[in-house]
Amino acid sequence: MTSLRVVIVGASIGGVSCAEALRAEGFGGAITVLGDEAAPPYNRPPLSKQVLTGDWSGDEAQILPTSDLAALDVELRLGVRATGLDVRARRIELDRGDSIQYDTLVIATGVRPRKLAGVRRLPGVHELRTLDDAADLRGALGEGTRVVVVGSGILGSEIAAAATKLGSEVVLIGRSDRLRLGQVGDRLSDRLAALHRRGGVRVISGSDVEAVLGDDRVEAVALADGTTLPADVVVTAVGCLPAVEWLASSGLDIADGVICDEHGLAAAGVYAVGDVAAWRDESTGVARRAEHQLNAIEQAQAVALTIASGKPSARPLPFFWSELFGARIQAYGTFASGGPLTLVAGDDSTGTAADRFVAESLAPDGTSVGVVGWNSPRDFRTARARVGSIPASSPPELVGTSKGSLS
Amino acid sequence: MHVTINPDICVGAGQCVLAAEDVFDQDDDGIVVLLDADPGAAQHKAAHRAASLCPARAITVTDDA
């Protein structure tokens, strides 16, 4: 079946990758990409890293020159928001009152930051998802700025590290007792907390934010235990919600993002990729979202192949990376069914950002379900191949928690 | 085919080496190293795949006109 017109809603990495991959797979029909932001498509991972520290300008985060998309005969429409979907009529309603027809739809609308209850949007209160958010936050950070970052996930950790690098005095508050790192979960919590402390970040775990205080702008953060922290800047990084409001009356299952089969199909002629998409796992039957750049790229390529050729392809395993206080951290796999990390290469004994090691998480049957690389990209790359298989060698040495605090 | 890389934006994921080990390598910091800027026809598909899988989009592949 030929697909005459593919419309991709979302012009971030998932949407753009899908358009490129469709052409790479030989798709000859029309391709339109809609994006609700005015800025040309950009990569989000640098926003909390190089862009926030000012090492990169916003332009350097751009995914590709928009002329490259034009050269692929991809129509890019920016500053347009989809407001509704009629699956039966294959029509998308747009915020300008008009609509657009499709033969095949790819939903790549991503996620938006979750709002924290009790936090008013006073001047000085920030979140970080878009290029504009990054520019605003960058402008607010500086030498001696008192910053409170709320969130025990990787985004909160990256913002805290970047703000510290800019000379700010940073407090990192997490509702959880443990710091989390993407799909690795809390397995590196002690080590991350030590990194923050060494870097000068004050970490307050297991604490709820009650309110943001201030009249014209933020002045302090009140915690549930009665503590008050003075603050010039407050950043909330408490997770994201899938951007599916526009699909509310579409009839699609949007229980947690767009629920899809194991190949990204949500309904006849409708696919979803990237952060917004919950693809069913073939082995567990559970549909789960993954908020990772490479997941978006690989899902987009898989869906493009399906659209162009009718051939479904394998579900990708999540890969993600971070940079904290100079440590380059990489992770591959799902980790969910795995135990604590065990060392497979290198040395984790100093507990500092400078360590170089690779560790893996094993399922009860000995299968490697996830690998973490810490400043060890080459060993990490080799170890990736172990994921999904049972190591033939003797059980790896358990990492001691007393010295390495790798827990 | 001509391949160029931008090591300044490389994040060391190693996707390129997994996709096309005859064209790309990583240095000790994981940063991309170009082994063959003008790979032969047998490597073209793999080189394209490497470029498309790079999470930092640090690889540009130009096909001969």
Interface residues (C-beta under 8 A of the other chain):
Chain A: S17 E20 A21 A24 N43 P45 E60 I63 L64 Q293 L294 I297 E298 Q301 F319 W321 R328 Q330 N375 S376 P377 R378 F380 R381 R384
Chain B: I9 V11 G12 A13 G14 Q15 V17 L18 Q26 D28 D29 G30 H48 S52 L53 P55 A56 R57
